[in-house]
Amino acid sequence: MTLPRIVAIALACALAAFPQSTKSKALAGGTLIDGYGGPPLRHSVILISGERIT
């Protein structure tokens, strides 16, 4: 193998070891009903990041 090919393979292996970043999404402007009997929250924002909803 040539040196550039070895370097490219080593770099690809190193980058594959890092976890991929998760993209975040924001749902804005909707009405949120919390399910606990409270009043609906108008113009709310829901953030989704990976598997977490806040």
Steps between C-alpha positions, in 0.01 A plus 500: 500500500609853439547746782207728399266200496617392847451854632150519348398168657639603840315832483173328404534259793573783742198702387270197519588458869335831597124500562293684244345826615127501548295762330257705705155607390266764641124490461378854562164674508275208590268443793643261760272288719699356790263216589488590872183711484670838472395762249631467142818699432461706185797597280722242671836366381595132514867406457597156366865399526576139413262293713436777754194728489503817715 
